[in-house]
Amino acid sequence: MRLSVLTSQGRELGADTCRPGQIFGEFAVLDGQPRTADATAIAETVALSLPKPAFANLLAAIRK
């Protein structure tokens, strides 16, 4: 998975690459702001979505 951002001129800048098992998009859940990067599959990909309440429960369980 390639994470990238668009410049104000519409140019795509590669920001990072996610590897299997990595999490992305968590900042938008944590701060309530719109996401700042796009994710593009560059190989066969299975992505899972976790709703905000479930993510909060997961964080609480990890902090224990």
C-alpha atoms as an extended CHARMM CRD file, in Angstrom:
* protein
*
        64  EXT
         1         1  MET       CA              0.0000000000        0.0000000000        0.0000000000  PROA      1               0.0000000000
         2         2  ARG       CA              1.4410000000        3.3570000000       -1.0140000000  PROA      2               0.0000000000
         3         3  LEU       CA              0.5120000000        6.4180000000        1.0280000000  PROA      3               0.0000000000
         4         4  SER       CA              0.7560000000        9.7240000000       -0.7810000000  PROA      4               0.0000000000
         5         5  VAL       CA             -0.3670000000       13.3380000000       -0.6280000000  PROA      5               0.0000000000
         6         6  LEU       CA             -1.3310000000       15.7840000000       -3.3630000000  PROA      6               0.0000000000
         7         7  THR       CA              0.3590000000       19.1580000000       -3.6080000000  PROA      7               0.0000000000
         8         8  SER       CA             -1.6960000000       22.2860000000       -4.2500000000  PROA      8               0.0000000000
         9         9  GLN       CA             -0.5580000000       21.9460000000       -7.8840000000  PROA      9               0.0000000000
        10        10  GLY       CA             -2.0950000000       18.4460000000       -8.0570000000  PROA      10              0.0000000000
        11        11  ARG       CA              1.2390000000       16.6090000000       -8.0240000000  PROA      11              0.0000000000
        12        12  GLU       CA              1.3340000000       13.3190000000       -6.1140000000  PROA      12              0.0000000000
        13        13  LEU       CA              4.1140000000       12.9710000000       -3.5670000000  PROA      13              0.0000000000
        14        14  GLY       CA              4.8960000000        9.5380000000       -2.1440000000  PROA      14              0.0000000000
        15        15  ALA       CA              4.9150000000        9.7260000000        1.6350000000  PROA      15              0.0000000000
        16        16  ASP       CA              5.3140000000        6.1360000000        2.8260000000  PROA      16              0.0000000000
        17        17  THR       CA              4.6620000000        2.4870000000        2.0980000000  PROA      17              0.0000000000
        18        18  CYS       CA              2.5950000000        0.2590000000        4.3800000000  PROA      18              0.0000000000
        19        19  ARG       CA              3.6740000000       -3.3000000000        4.8570000000  PROA      19              0.0000000000
        20        20  PRO       CA              1.4140000000       -6.2390000000        5.7940000000  PROA      20              0.0000000000
        21        21  GLY       CA             -0.0620000000       -5.7690000000        9.2530000000  PROA      21              0.0000000000
        22        22  GLN       CA              0.6350000000       -2.0390000000        9.4660000000  PROA      22              0.0000000000
        23        23  ILE       CA             -2.0290000000        0.4880000000       10.4620000000  PROA      23              0.0000000000
        24        24  PHE       CA             -2.7090000000        3.6820000000        8.5300000000  PROA      24              0.0000000000
        25        25  GLY       CA             -5.3430000000        6.4030000000        8.7580000000  PROA      25              0.0000000000
        26        26  GLU       CA             -5.3530000000        6.4900000000       12.5600000000  PROA      26              0.0000000000
        27        27  PHE       CA             -4.6110000000       10.2180000000       12.8140000000  PROA      27              0.0000000000
        28        28  ALA       CA             -7.9770000000       11.1060000000       11.2720000000  PROA      28              0.0000000000
        29        29  VAL       CA             -9.6810000000        8.9650000000       13.9160000000  PROA      29              0.0000000000
        30        30  LEU       CA             -7.6520000000       10.4330000000       16.7660000000  PROA      30              0.0000000000
        31        31  ASP       CA             -7.8940000000       14.1300000000       15.9070000000  PROA      31              0.0000000000
        32        32  GLY       CA            -11.2370000000       14.1560000000       14.0560000000  PROA      32              0.0000000000
        33        33  GLN       CA             -9.7010000000       15.9810000000       11.0880000000  PROA      33              0.0000000000
        34        34  PRO       CA             -9.9790000000       14.8840000000        7.4590000000  PROA      34              0.0000000000
        35        35  ARG       CA             -7.3530000000       12.4060000000        6.3320000000  PROA      35              0.0000000000
        36        36  THR       CA             -4.1950000000       13.9500000000        4.9650000000  PROA      36              0.0000000000
        37        37  ALA       CA             -3.0050000000       11.1610000000        2.6670000000  PROA      37              0.0000000000
        38        38  ASP       CA             -4.3970000000        8.7480000000        0.1100000000  PROA      38              0.0000000000
        39        39  ALA       CA             -3.7570000000        5.0010000000        0.1660000000  PROA      39              0.0000000000
        40        40  THR       CA             -3.2390000000        3.1590000000       -3.1280000000  PROA      40              0.0000000000
        41        41  ALA       CA             -2.8790000000       -0.6080000000       -3.3960000000  PROA      41              0.0000000000
        42        42  ILE       CA              0.3160000000       -1.5190000000       -5.2680000000  PROA      42              0.0000000000
        43        43  ALA       CA             -0.1760000000       -5.2710000000       -4.8490000000  PROA      43              0.0000000000
        44        44  GLU       CA             -3.0690000000       -7.5530000000       -3.9980000000  PROA      44              0.0000000000
        45        45  THR       CA             -4.4290000000       -6.0410000000       -0.7900000000  PROA      45              0.0000000000
        46        46  VAL       CA             -6.9210000000       -6.8240000000        1.9410000000  PROA      46              0.0000000000
        47        47  ALA       CA             -7.7490000000       -3.7410000000        3.9890000000  PROA      47              0.0000000000
        48        48  LEU       CA             -9.9600000000       -3.6420000000        7.0490000000  PROA      48              0.0000000000
        49        49  SER       CA            -11.8550000000       -0.6740000000        8.4310000000  PROA      49              0.0000000000
        50        50  LEU       CA            -12.3250000000       -0.1510000000       12.1630000000  PROA      50              0.0000000000
        51        51  PRO       CA            -15.0560000000        2.2560000000       13.3340000000  PROA      51              0.0000000000
        52        52  LYS       CA            -13.9770000000        4.9910000000       15.7530000000  PROA      52              0.0000000000
        53        53  PRO       CA            -15.6700000000        3.4350000000       18.8470000000  PROA      53              0.0000000000
        54        54  ALA       CA            -13.9850000000        0.0790000000       18.1810000000  PROA      54              0.0000000000
        55        55  PHE       CA            -10.6280000000        1.8190000000       17.7090000000  PROA      55              0.0000000000
        56        56  ALA       CA            -11.0990000000        3.6520000000       21.0180000000  PROA      56              0.0000000000
        57        57  ASN       CA            -11.8860000000        0.3510000000       22.7530000000  PROA      57              0.0000000000
        58        58  LEU       CA             -8.7720000000       -1.2080000000       21.2420000000  PROA      58              0.0000000000
        59        59  LEU       CA             -6.5980000000        1.6600000000       22.4680000000  PROA      59              0.0000000000
        60        60  ALA       CA             -8.1060000000        1.4030000000       25.9510000000  PROA      60              0.0000000000
        61        61  ALA       CA             -7.3980000000       -2.3330000000       26.0580000000  PROA      61              0.0000000000
        62        62  ILE       CA             -3.7900000000       -1.8080000000       24.9370000000  PROA      62              0.0000000000
        63        63  ARG       CA             -3.1930000000        0.8430000000       27.6100000000  PROA      63              0.0000000000
        64        64  LYS       CA             -4.2290000000       -1.5260000000       30.4210000000  PROA      64              0.0000000000
